[in-house]
Amino acid sequence: MRKLVTAAASAAFIFTTFAMPAQADNHSAQIAEGKSIYLSKKRGNCISCHQISDPDANQAGNQGPPIVAMKQRFPDKRTLRAQIWDATRNNPLTIMPPLGKHWILSEEEIDAVVEYVYQF
């Protein structure tokens, strides 16, 4: 029994030690993808309306609210995701296109944008 517990503990240690960097790499890749989408005029086109404090964000627009204090404004990421997916739910008169509802971005792309902007 003692060997079984020791083997299980060793397996758990190995899994957490080696799985965590892979998760971090996946998260970093997702953030990089979100940045690419955010800054791209061909994909999400977020940069056309929203200012963000990223040194790579050139010629940002000022039609939409700036991307600042996102964790304070959206403590629950699901609320932020829902806003990006379809901003017309909260404000039918918004000029923000419903990026998910109209299939402008895929579900994965919306998730990536959420992860990127949630840093600010």
C-alpha positions, 0 to 999 in steps of 0.5 A: 500500500505504501508503494502505491501511495508513493508511486501516485505521489511521484506521478502527480509531482511529475505531471504537475511539474511537466504539464504546467509549462505546457499550459503556460506555453499554450496560454502565451500562444493564445495571448499572442493570437489574441494580439494578432487578431486585435491589431489586424485590420483584416480580422477582428479590427478591434484596433480601429475603435479601441485604444490599448496600451500596447506599443504595437498598437498604432493608429488606434481609434477612439470610437469605443471605450479604451481597453484599460482596467479590464479585470476591474471592469469585467471581474468575470471573463465570461461577461467580457467574452459575452460582450465581444461575442454580441455587444448588442445584447447589452446595448442594441444601439452599439456600433460594435459588431457582434463578432461571434453572433455574425461569425466575424470571429470564431469561438477560439479567436474570441477566446484569444482576444479575451485573454489578450485584452484581459491583461490590460 
